[in-house]
Amino acid sequence: MWYSLIFQGELNVSKIILGLFLPGLLVVLFTRVTYNHYVGLILTVALIAASVSKGYTDSWLLIVIDAASLTAGFWYSDRMMKKAKRSA
């Protein structure tokens, strides 16, 4: 019963793997391009919100995985920006 509540749509392994890595990498990429980790996070959240509204993200598990990846990417980009400021 709980299985059907978590996996409401078609959930395959490729969506989970992409959800684990892609949002975090996008935060780091946008941070490198804009030189601001807050802007990188906002741009990535906007892309994920657009995909959710279009129906590409169809389960709560994927949303939680995306949020965890966003958090890890934001942490890494914050660390990266602090390291860049110290070396400059």
Disulfide bonds with the S-S distance in Angstrom:
none
